[in-house]
Every structure is written in C-alpha cells, then in structure tokens.
C-alpha cells in the first residue's frame, strides 16, 4: 500500500476531515498541517489534486498520522501488508522546484518556535518514516 504525506482536500475524505477537526486551534502545537509563512494552511497540488501536508515535526500531527494505520481506520488492512512511503521529498506539483517552499512553517512545542521548512527539508521524509514506523509498532 502506498502512503503519501499529502492529504487530499475533500469533504467526504475521512482523513482530511479528521485532521481538519484537529487543526481548528490557532495554537501552533495543535496545528497538524504544514503552514505558509503567513500561518495559513499550505495548500498545493499533488497526485490527488489540492492537498495539505502533515507537519511531522509536530507531536499532535505525529499522533494523528500514527493512528491512521490502525485496523479500525485503514480499511482492508491486515498485518500482512507493508507500506511504500512515497512523495515525501515532499513533492509539490505546482512549484518550480517540485517541493514545498522553504519559507513554510513547521511547529513543535519542543522547539518553542516555528521552524522553516528549509531548515528541516532533508529530515521531512525521515520524520514521516519514523512516525509511520511508530504507528505500526503501536498498532501491532
């Protein structure tokens, strides 16, 4: 099964709706989506169309992502499936360099400040892998 860090913006899509419910607070530590430099939701195009990206630096976002691998949420999942984690450069189709702007913001109470994407660009994919792994360990 392929999983990507971008979440399609769609009202009937449960993963987007659940994440958006968690993202209603102005408090950065509760903001699970990557933000623009103006602190709005970063929305751009990827395979499914307009999407938001999970902020893997944020502990609330990590917990949200880990829970998505539960047997109760990931329909059709069994312990026999493995995952192909893809597009976590992160790939963004409508930007010249094919990735999100370096001025996008990630947040974490641990660091007491917003972190520019340019500061963690090379770690984003690794953070997605780590968070996915922890979700599977918790599930199993």
Chimera marker file (.cmm) of the C-alpha trace (Angstrom):
<marker_set name="trace">
<marker id="1" x="0.000" y="0.000" z="0.000" r="1" g="1" b="0" radius="0.5"/>
<marker id="2" x="1.299" y="3.438" z="-0.876" r="1" g="1" b="0" radius="0.5"/>
<marker id="3" x="1.025" y="6.258" z="1.653" r="1" g="1" b="0" radius="0.5"/>
<marker id="4" x="1.964" y="9.853" z="0.920" r="1" g="1" b="0" radius="0.5"/>
<marker id="5" x="2.350" y="12.849" z="3.275" r="1" g="1" b="0" radius="0.5"/>
<marker id="6" x="-0.169" y="14.960" z="1.379" r="1" g="1" b="0" radius="0.5"/>
<marker id="7" x="-3.850" y="14.678" z="2.228" r="1" g="1" b="0" radius="0.5"/>
<marker id="8" x="-6.467" y="15.407" z="-0.420" r="1" g="1" b="0" radius="0.5"/>
<marker id="9" x="-8.700" y="18.339" z="0.435" r="1" g="1" b="0" radius="0.5"/>
<marker id="10" x="-12.113" y="16.770" z="0.124" r="1" g="1" b="0" radius="0.5"/>
<marker id="11" x="-15.144" y="16.968" z="2.369" r="1" g="1" b="0" radius="0.5"/>
<marker id="12" x="-16.063" y="13.285" z="2.104" r="1" g="1" b="0" radius="0.5"/>
<marker id="13" x="-12.451" y="12.148" z="2.712" r="1" g="1" b="0" radius="0.5"/>
<marker id="14" x="-12.298" y="10.983" z="6.317" r="1" g="1" b="0" radius="0.5"/>
<marker id="15" x="-8.554" y="11.501" z="6.834" r="1" g="1" b="0" radius="0.5"/>
<marker id="16" x="-8.838" y="15.143" z="5.754" r="1" g="1" b="0" radius="0.5"/>
<marker id="17" x="-11.949" y="15.723" z="7.870" r="1" g="1" b="0" radius="0.5"/>
<marker id="18" x="-10.389" y="14.173" z="10.968" r="1" g="1" b="0" radius="0.5"/>
<marker id="19" x="-7.188" y="16.161" z="10.542" r="1" g="1" b="0" radius="0.5"/>
<marker id="20" x="-9.099" y="19.391" z="9.957" r="1" g="1" b="0" radius="0.5"/>
<marker id="21" x="-11.049" y="18.878" z="13.184" r="1" g="1" b="0" radius="0.5"/>
<marker id="22" x="-7.714" y="18.704" z="14.996" r="1" g="1" b="0" radius="0.5"/>
<marker id="23" x="-6.466" y="21.794" z="13.178" r="1" g="1" b="0" radius="0.5"/>
<marker id="24" x="-9.101" y="24.273" z="14.371" r="1" g="1" b="0" radius="0.5"/>
<marker id="25" x="-6.966" y="25.893" z="17.050" r="1" g="1" b="0" radius="0.5"/>
<marker id="26" x="-4.694" y="28.874" z="16.479" r="1" g="1" b="0" radius="0.5"/>
<marker id="27" x="-2.232" y="27.268" z="18.884" r="1" g="1" b="0" radius="0.5"/>
<marker id="28" x="0.721" y="26.070" z="16.820" r="1" g="1" b="0" radius="0.5"/>
<marker id="29" x="1.214" y="22.947" z="18.908" r="1" g="1" b="0" radius="0.5"/>
<marker id="30" x="-2.261" y="21.809" z="17.828" r="1" g="1" b="0" radius="0.5"/>
<marker id="31" x="-1.791" y="22.609" z="14.158" r="1" g="1" b="0" radius="0.5"/>
<marker id="32" x="-1.200" y="19.347" z="12.325" r="1" g="1" b="0" radius="0.5"/>
<marker id="33" x="-0.835" y="20.727" z="8.793" r="1" g="1" b="0" radius="0.5"/>
<marker id="34" x="2.247" y="22.491" z="7.424" r="1" g="1" b="0" radius="0.5"/>
<marker id="35" x="1.635" y="26.264" z="7.342" r="1" g="1" b="0" radius="0.5"/>
<marker id="36" x="2.609" y="29.038" z="4.960" r="1" g="1" b="0" radius="0.5"/>
<marker id="37" x="4.856" y="31.846" z="6.161" r="1" g="1" b="0" radius="0.5"/>
<marker id="38" x="1.616" y="33.771" z="6.872" r="1" g="1" b="0" radius="0.5"/>
<marker id="39" x="0.484" y="30.892" z="9.131" r="1" g="1" b="0" radius="0.5"/>
<marker id="40" x="-2.328" y="29.772" z="6.852" r="1" g="1" b="0" radius="0.5"/>
<marker id="41" x="-2.739" y="26.158" z="5.767" r="1" g="1" b="0" radius="0.5"/>
<marker id="42" x="-0.286" y="25.298" z="2.982" r="1" g="1" b="0" radius="0.5"/>
<marker id="43" x="-2.456" y="24.119" z="0.089" r="1" g="1" b="0" radius="0.5"/>
<marker id="44" x="-0.887" y="22.964" z="-3.150" r="1" g="1" b="0" radius="0.5"/>
<marker id="45" x="-1.244" y="20.320" z="-5.831" r="1" g="1" b="0" radius="0.5"/>
<marker id="46" x="-0.029" y="16.723" z="-5.715" r="1" g="1" b="0" radius="0.5"/>
<marker id="47" x="-1.363" y="13.400" z="-7.097" r="1" g="1" b="0" radius="0.5"/>
<marker id="48" x="-4.893" y="13.730" z="-5.698" r="1" g="1" b="0" radius="0.5"/>
<marker id="49" x="-5.186" y="17.438" z="-6.567" r="1" g="1" b="0" radius="0.5"/>
<marker id="50" x="-5.355" y="20.195" z="-3.949" r="1" g="1" b="0" radius="0.5"/>
<marker id="51" x="-3.797" y="18.865" z="-0.766" r="1" g="1" b="0" radius="0.5"/>
<marker id="52" x="-2.434" y="19.749" z="2.659" r="1" g="1" b="0" radius="0.5"/>
<marker id="53" x="0.743" y="18.240" z="4.147" r="1" g="1" b="0" radius="0.5"/>
<marker id="54" x="1.174" y="16.622" z="7.559" r="1" g="1" b="0" radius="0.5"/>
<marker id="55" x="3.607" y="18.516" z="9.811" r="1" g="1" b="0" radius="0.5"/>
<marker id="56" x="5.726" y="15.599" z="11.063" r="1" g="1" b="0" radius="0.5"/>
<marker id="57" x="7.712" y="17.888" z="13.357" r="1" g="1" b="0" radius="0.5"/>
<marker id="58" x="4.583" y="18.426" z="15.420" r="1" g="1" b="0" radius="0.5"/>
<marker id="59" x="3.762" y="15.815" z="18.066" r="1" g="1" b="0" radius="0.5"/>
<marker id="60" x="-0.020" y="16.189" z="17.602" r="1" g="1" b="0" radius="0.5"/>
<marker id="61" x="0.432" y="15.547" z="13.877" r="1" g="1" b="0" radius="0.5"/>
<marker id="62" x="2.624" y="12.523" z="14.604" r="1" g="1" b="0" radius="0.5"/>
<marker id="63" x="-0.073" y="11.044" z="16.818" r="1" g="1" b="0" radius="0.5"/>
<marker id="64" x="-2.715" y="11.744" z="14.146" r="1" g="1" b="0" radius="0.5"/>
<marker id="65" x="-0.583" y="10.022" z="11.478" r="1" g="1" b="0" radius="0.5"/>
<marker id="66" x="0.208" y="7.024" z="13.683" r="1" g="1" b="0" radius="0.5"/>
<marker id="67" x="-3.486" y="6.450" z="14.354" r="1" g="1" b="0" radius="0.5"/>
<marker id="68" x="-4.241" y="6.291" z="10.623" r="1" g="1" b="0" radius="0.5"/>
<marker id="69" x="-2.559" y="2.867" z="10.479" r="1" g="1" b="0" radius="0.5"/>
<marker id="70" x="-4.981" y="1.285" z="12.939" r="1" g="1" b="0" radius="0.5"/>
<marker id="71" x="-7.019" y="-1.655" z="11.670" r="1" g="1" b="0" radius="0.5"/>
<marker id="72" x="-10.161" y="0.310" z="12.530" r="1" g="1" b="0" radius="0.5"/>
<marker id="73" x="-9.179" y="3.234" z="10.260" r="1" g="1" b="0" radius="0.5"/>
<marker id="74" x="-7.169" y="1.808" z="7.374" r="1" g="1" b="0" radius="0.5"/>
<marker id="75" x="-9.884" y="-0.275" z="5.693" r="1" g="1" b="0" radius="0.5"/>
<marker id="76" x="-8.760" y="-3.615" z="4.275" r="1" g="1" b="0" radius="0.5"/>
<marker id="77" x="-5.510" y="-3.555" z="6.239" r="1" g="1" b="0" radius="0.5"/>
<marker id="78" x="-4.108" y="-6.779" z="7.679" r="1" g="1" b="0" radius="0.5"/>
<marker id="79" x="-0.785" y="-7.475" z="9.433" r="1" g="1" b="0" radius="0.5"/>
<marker id="80" x="0.495" y="-8.927" z="6.131" r="1" g="1" b="0" radius="0.5"/>
<marker id="81" x="0.559" y="-5.571" z="4.334" r="1" g="1" b="0" radius="0.5"/>
<marker id="82" x="3.653" y="-3.447" z="4.132" r="1" g="1" b="0" radius="0.5"/>
<marker id="83" x="3.799" y="0.175" z="3.095" r="1" g="1" b="0" radius="0.5"/>
<marker id="84" x="5.526" y="2.031" z="0.338" r="1" g="1" b="0" radius="0.5"/>
<marker id="85" x="6.092" y="5.528" z="1.672" r="1" g="1" b="0" radius="0.5"/>
<marker id="86" x="6.281" y="7.863" z="-1.276" r="1" g="1" b="0" radius="0.5"/>
<marker id="87" x="6.319" y="11.527" z="-2.338" r="1" g="1" b="0" radius="0.5"/>
<marker id="88" x="7.920" y="12.707" z="0.910" r="1" g="1" b="0" radius="0.5"/>
<marker id="89" x="10.574" y="14.910" z="-0.658" r="1" g="1" b="0" radius="0.5"/>
<marker id="90" x="7.893" y="16.386" z="-0.194" r="1" g="1" b="0" radius="0.5"/>
<marker id="91" x="6.627" y="16.516" z="-3.781" r="1" g="1" b="0" radius="0.5"/>
<marker id="92" x="4.522" y="19.523" z="-4.690" r="1" g="1" b="0" radius="0.5"/>
<marker id="93" x="3.446" y="19.764" z="-8.326" r="1" g="1" b="0" radius="0.5"/>
<marker id="94" x="2.710" y="23.462" z="-8.713" r="1" g="1" b="0" radius="0.5"/>
<marker id="95" x="6.039" y="24.887" z="-7.504" r="1" g="1" b="0" radius="0.5"/>
<marker id="96" x="9.042" y="25.355" z="-9.773" r="1" g="1" b="0" radius="0.5"/>
<marker id="97" x="11.448" y="23.182" z="-7.780" r="1" g="1" b="0" radius="0.5"/>
<marker id="98" x="8.837" y="20.462" z="-7.170" r="1" g="1" b="0" radius="0.5"/>
<marker id="99" x="8.791" y="20.748" z="-3.395" r="1" g="1" b="0" radius="0.5"/>
<marker id="100" x="7.234" y="22.994" z="-0.784" r="1" g="1" b="0" radius="0.5"/>
<marker id="101" x="8.620" y="26.487" z="-0.244" r="1" g="1" b="0" radius="0.5"/>
<marker id="102" x="11.491" y="26.780" z="2.212" r="1" g="1" b="0" radius="0.5"/>
<marker id="103" x="9.529" y="29.545" z="3.987" r="1" g="1" b="0" radius="0.5"/>
<marker id="104" x="6.706" y="27.178" z="5.007" r="1" g="1" b="0" radius="0.5"/>
<marker id="105" x="6.437" y="26.637" z="8.744" r="1" g="1" b="0" radius="0.5"/>
<marker id="106" x="6.563" y="23.551" z="10.947" r="1" g="1" b="0" radius="0.5"/>
<marker id="107" x="5.741" y="23.725" z="14.628" r="1" g="1" b="0" radius="0.5"/>
<marker id="108" x="6.613" y="21.889" z="17.789" r="1" g="1" b="0" radius="0.5"/>
<marker id="109" x="6.266" y="22.872" z="21.439" r="1" g="1" b="0" radius="0.5"/>
<marker id="110" x="9.606" y="21.139" z="21.948" r="1" g="1" b="0" radius="0.5"/>
<marker id="111" x="11.414" y="23.855" z="19.989" r="1" g="1" b="0" radius="0.5"/>
<marker id="112" x="9.374" y="26.823" z="21.298" r="1" g="1" b="0" radius="0.5"/>
<marker id="113" x="9.307" y="28.390" z="17.841" r="1" g="1" b="0" radius="0.5"/>
<marker id="114" x="8.209" y="27.739" z="14.296" r="1" g="1" b="0" radius="0.5"/>
<marker id="115" x="10.789" y="26.033" z="12.119" r="1" g="1" b="0" radius="0.5"/>
<marker id="116" x="11.173" y="26.981" z="8.459" r="1" g="1" b="0" radius="0.5"/>
<marker id="117" x="10.784" y="24.092" z="6.055" r="1" g="1" b="0" radius="0.5"/>
<marker id="118" x="14.184" y="24.988" z="4.611" r="1" g="1" b="0" radius="0.5"/>
<marker id="119" x="15.718" y="24.082" z="7.997" r="1" g="1" b="0" radius="0.5"/>
<marker id="120" x="14.256" y="20.567" z="8.026" r="1" g="1" b="0" radius="0.5"/>
<marker id="121" x="13.676" y="19.818" z="4.346" r="1" g="1" b="0" radius="0.5"/>
<marker id="122" x="16.127" y="16.907" z="4.316" r="1" g="1" b="0" radius="0.5"/>
<marker id="123" x="14.626" y="15.451" z="7.510" r="1" g="1" b="0" radius="0.5"/>
<marker id="124" x="10.952" y="15.601" z="6.425" r="1" g="1" b="0" radius="0.5"/>
<marker id="125" x="10.981" y="12.179" z="4.737" r="1" g="1" b="0" radius="0.5"/>
<marker id="126" x="12.838" y="10.560" z="7.612" r="1" g="1" b="0" radius="0.5"/>
<marker id="127" x="10.321" y="12.016" z="10.057" r="1" g="1" b="0" radius="0.5"/>
<marker id="128" x="7.461" y="10.534" z="8.021" r="1" g="1" b="0" radius="0.5"/>
<marker id="129" x="9.171" y="7.109" z="8.070" r="1" g="1" b="0" radius="0.5"/>
<marker id="130" x="9.784" y="7.304" z="11.825" r="1" g="1" b="0" radius="0.5"/>
<marker id="131" x="6.197" y="8.343" z="12.547" r="1" g="1" b="0" radius="0.5"/>
<marker id="132" x="4.795" y="5.596" z="10.307" r="1" g="1" b="0" radius="0.5"/>
<marker id="133" x="7.013" y="3.003" z="11.987" r="1" g="1" b="0" radius="0.5"/>
<marker id="134" x="5.895" y="4.119" z="15.444" r="1" g="1" b="0" radius="0.5"/>
<marker id="135" x="2.253" y="3.898" z="14.361" r="1" g="1" b="0" radius="0.5"/>
<marker id="136" x="2.733" y="0.344" z="13.129" r="1" g="1" b="0" radius="0.5"/>
<marker id="137" x="4.575" y="-0.685" z="16.296" r="1" g="1" b="0" radius="0.5"/>
<marker id="138" x="1.763" y="0.794" z="18.414" r="1" g="1" b="0" radius="0.5"/>
<marker id="139" x="-0.878" y="-0.931" z="16.293" r="1" g="1" b="0" radius="0.5"/>
<marker id="140" x="0.819" y="-4.345" z="16.441" r="1" g="1" b="0" radius="0.5"/>
<link id1="1" id2="2" r="1" g="1" b="0" radius="0.2"/>
<link id1="2" id2="3" r="1" g="1" b="0" radius="0.2"/>
<link id1="3" id2="4" r="1" g="1" b="0" radius="0.2"/>
<link id1="4" id2="5" r="1" g="1" b="0" radius="0.2"/>
<link id1="5" id2="6" r="1" g="1" b="0" radius="0.2"/>
<link id1="6" id2="7" r="1" g="1" b="0" radius="0.2"/>
<link id1="7" id2="8" r="1" g="1" b="0" radius="0.2"/>
<link id1="8" id2="9" r="1" g="1" b="0" radius="0.2"/>
<link id1="9" id2="10" r="1" g="1" b="0" radius="0.2"/>
<link id1="10" id2="11" r="1" g="1" b="0" radius="0.2"/>
<link id1="11" id2="12" r="1" g="1" b="0" radius="0.2"/>
<link id1="12" id2="13" r="1" g="1" b="0" radius="0.2"/>
<link id1="13" id2="14" r="1" g="1" b="0" radius="0.2"/>
<link id1="14" id2="15" r="1" g="1" b="0" radius="0.2"/>
<link id1="15" id2="16" r="1" g="1" b="0" radius="0.2"/>
<link id1="16" id2="17" r="1" g="1" b="0" radius="0.2"/>
<link id1="17" id2="18" r="1" g="1" b="0" radius="0.2"/>
<link id1="18" id2="19" r="1" g="1" b="0" radius="0.2"/>
<link id1="19" id2="20" r="1" g="1" b="0" radius="0.2"/>
<link id1="20" id2="21" r="1" g="1" b="0" radius="0.2"/>
<link id1="21" id2="22" r="1" g="1" b="0" radius="0.2"/>
<link id1="22" id2="23" r="1" g="1" b="0" radius="0.2"/>
<link id1="23" id2="24" r="1" g="1" b="0" radius="0.2"/>
<link id1="24" id2="25" r="1" g="1" b="0" radius="0.2"/>
<link id1="25" id2="26" r="1" g="1" b="0" radius="0.2"/>
<link id1="26" id2="27" r="1" g="1" b="0" radius="0.2"/>
<link id1="27" id2="28" r="1" g="1" b="0" radius="0.2"/>
<link id1="28" id2="29" r="1" g="1" b="0" radius="0.2"/>
<link id1="29" id2="30" r="1" g="1" b="0" radius="0.2"/>
<link id1="30" id2="31" r="1" g="1" b="0" radius="0.2"/>
<link id1="31" id2="32" r="1" g="1" b="0" radius="0.2"/>
<link id1="32" id2="33" r="1" g="1" b="0" radius="0.2"/>
<link id1="33" id2="34" r="1" g="1" b="0" radius="0.2"/>
<link id1="34" id2="35" r="1" g="1" b="0" radius="0.2"/>
<link id1="35" id2="36" r="1" g="1" b="0" radius="0.2"/>
<link id1="36" id2="37" r="1" g="1" b="0" radius="0.2"/>
<link id1="37" id2="38" r="1" g="1" b="0" radius="0.2"/>
<link id1="38" id2="39" r="1" g="1" b="0" radius="0.2"/>
<link id1="39" id2="40" r="1" g="1" b="0" radius="0.2"/>
<link id1="40" id2="41" r="1" g="1" b="0" radius="0.2"/>
<link id1="41" id2="42" r="1" g="1" b="0" radius="0.2"/>
<link id1="42" id2="43" r="1" g="1" b="0" radius="0.2"/>
<link id1="43" id2="44" r="1" g="1" b="0" radius="0.2"/>
<link id1="44" id2="45" r="1" g="1" b="0" radius="0.2"/>
<link id1="45" id2="46" r="1" g="1" b="0" radius="0.2"/>
<link id1="46" id2="47" r="1" g="1" b="0" radius="0.2"/>
<link id1="47" id2="48" r="1" g="1" b="0" radius="0.2"/>
<link id1="48" id2="49" r="1" g="1" b="0" radius="0.2"/>
<link id1="49" id2="50" r="1" g="1" b="0" radius="0.2"/>
<link id1="50" id2="51" r="1" g="1" b="0" radius="0.2"/>
<link id1="51" id2="52" r="1" g="1" b="0" radius="0.2"/>
<link id1="52" id2="53" r="1" g="1" b="0" radius="0.2"/>
<link id1="53" id2="54" r="1" g="1" b="0" radius="0.2"/>
<link id1="54" id2="55" r="1" g="1" b="0" radius="0.2"/>
<link id1="55" id2="56" r="1" g="1" b="0" radius="0.2"/>
<link id1="56" id2="57" r="1" g="1" b="0" radius="0.2"/>
<link id1="57" id2="58" r="1" g="1" b="0" radius="0.2"/>
<link id1="58" id2="59" r="1" g="1" b="0" radius="0.2"/>
<link id1="59" id2="60" r="1" g="1" b="0" radius="0.2"/>
<link id1="60" id2="61" r="1" g="1" b="0" radius="0.2"/>
<link id1="61" id2="62" r="1" g="1" b="0" radius="0.2"/>
<link id1="62" id2="63" r="1" g="1" b="0" radius="0.2"/>
<link id1="63" id2="64" r="1" g="1" b="0" radius="0.2"/>
<link id1="64" id2="65" r="1" g="1" b="0" radius="0.2"/>
<link id1="65" id2="66" r="1" g="1" b="0" radius="0.2"/>
<link id1="66" id2="67" r="1" g="1" b="0" radius="0.2"/>
<link id1="67" id2="68" r="1" g="1" b="0" radius="0.2"/>
<link id1="68" id2="69" r="1" g="1" b="0" radius="0.2"/>
<link id1="69" id2="70" r="1" g="1" b="0" radius="0.2"/>
<link id1="70" id2="71" r="1" g="1" b="0" radius="0.2"/>
<link id1="71" id2="72" r="1" g="1" b="0" radius="0.2"/>
<link id1="72" id2="73" r="1" g="1" b="0" radius="0.2"/>
<link id1="73" id2="74" r="1" g="1" b="0" radius="0.2"/>
<link id1="74" id2="75" r="1" g="1" b="0" radius="0.2"/>
<link id1="75" id2="76" r="1" g="1" b="0" radius="0.2"/>
<link id1="76" id2="77" r="1" g="1" b="0" radius="0.2"/>
<link id1="77" id2="78" r="1" g="1" b="0" radius="0.2"/>
<link id1="78" id2="79" r="1" g="1" b="0" radius="0.2"/>
<link id1="79" id2="80" r="1" g="1" b="0" radius="0.2"/>
<link id1="80" id2="81" r="1" g="1" b="0" radius="0.2"/>
<link id1="81" id2="82" r="1" g="1" b="0" radius="0.2"/>
<link id1="82" id2="83" r="1" g="1" b="0" radius="0.2"/>
<link id1="83" id2="84" r="1" g="1" b="0" radius="0.2"/>
<link id1="84" id2="85" r="1" g="1" b="0" radius="0.2"/>
<link id1="85" id2="86" r="1" g="1" b="0" radius="0.2"/>
<link id1="86" id2="87" r="1" g="1" b="0" radius="0.2"/>
<link id1="87" id2="88" r="1" g="1" b="0" radius="0.2"/>
<link id1="88" id2="89" r="1" g="1" b="0" radius="0.2"/>
<link id1="89" id2="90" r="1" g="1" b="0" radius="0.2"/>
<link id1="90" id2="91" r="1" g="1" b="0" radius="0.2"/>
<link id1="91" id2="92" r="1" g="1" b="0" radius="0.2"/>
<link id1="92" id2="93" r="1" g="1" b="0" radius="0.2"/>
<link id1="93" id2="94" r="1" g="1" b="0" radius="0.2"/>
<link id1="94" id2="95" r="1" g="1" b="0" radius="0.2"/>
<link id1="95" id2="96" r="1" g="1" b="0" radius="0.2"/>
<link id1="96" id2="97" r="1" g="1" b="0" radius="0.2"/>
<link id1="97" id2="98" r="1" g="1" b="0" radius="0.2"/>
<link id1="98" id2="99" r="1" g="1" b="0" radius="0.2"/>
<link id1="99" id2="100" r="1" g="1" b="0" radius="0.2"/>
<link id1="100" id2="101" r="1" g="1" b="0" radius="0.2"/>
<link id1="101" id2="102" r="1" g="1" b="0" radius="0.2"/>
<link id1="102" id2="103" r="1" g="1" b="0" radius="0.2"/>
<link id1="103" id2="104" r="1" g="1" b="0" radius="0.2"/>
<link id1="104" id2="105" r="1" g="1" b="0" radius="0.2"/>
<link id1="105" id2="106" r="1" g="1" b="0" radius="0.2"/>
<link id1="106" id2="107" r="1" g="1" b="0" radius="0.2"/>
<link id1="107" id2="108" r="1" g="1" b="0" radius="0.2"/>
<link id1="108" id2="109" r="1" g="1" b="0" radius="0.2"/>
<link id1="109" id2="110" r="1" g="1" b="0" radius="0.2"/>
<link id1="110" id2="111" r="1" g="1" b="0" radius="0.2"/>
<link id1="111" id2="112" r="1" g="1" b="0" radius="0.2"/>
<link id1="112" id2="113" r="1" g="1" b="0" radius="0.2"/>
<link id1="113" id2="114" r="1" g="1" b="0" radius="0.2"/>
<link id1="114" id2="115" r="1" g="1" b="0" radius="0.2"/>
<link id1="115" id2="116" r="1" g="1" b="0" radius="0.2"/>
<link id1="116" id2="117" r="1" g="1" b="0" radius="0.2"/>
<link id1="117" id2="118" r="1" g="1" b="0" radius="0.2"/>
<link id1="118" id2="119" r="1" g="1" b="0" radius="0.2"/>
<link id1="119" id2="120" r="1" g="1" b="0" radius="0.2"/>
<link id1="120" id2="121" r="1" g="1" b="0" radius="0.2"/>
<link id1="121" id2="122" r="1" g="1" b="0" radius="0.2"/>
<link id1="122" id2="123" r="1" g="1" b="0" radius="0.2"/>
<link id1="123" id2="124" r="1" g="1" b="0" radius="0.2"/>
<link id1="124" id2="125" r="1" g="1" b="0" radius="0.2"/>
<link id1="125" id2="126" r="1" g="1" b="0" radius="0.2"/>
<link id1="126" id2="127" r="1" g="1" b="0" radius="0.2"/>
<link id1="127" id2="128" r="1" g="1" b="0" radius="0.2"/>
<link id1="128" id2="129" r="1" g="1" b="0" radius="0.2"/>
<link id1="129" id2="130" r="1" g="1" b="0" radius="0.2"/>
<link id1="130" id2="131" r="1" g="1" b="0" radius="0.2"/>
<link id1="131" id2="132" r="1" g="1" b="0" radius="0.2"/>
<link id1="132" id2="133" r="1" g="1" b="0" radius="0.2"/>
<link id1="133" id2="134" r="1" g="1" b="0" radius="0.2"/>
<link id1="134" id2="135" r="1" g="1" b="0" radius="0.2"/>
<link id1="135" id2="136" r="1" g="1" b="0" radius="0.2"/>
<link id1="136" id2="137" r="1" g="1" b="0" radius="0.2"/>
<link id1="137" id2="138" r="1" g="1" b="0" radius="0.2"/>
<link id1="138" id2="139" r="1" g="1" b="0" radius="0.2"/>
<link id1="139" id2="140" r="1" g="1" b="0" radius="0.2"/>
</marker_set>
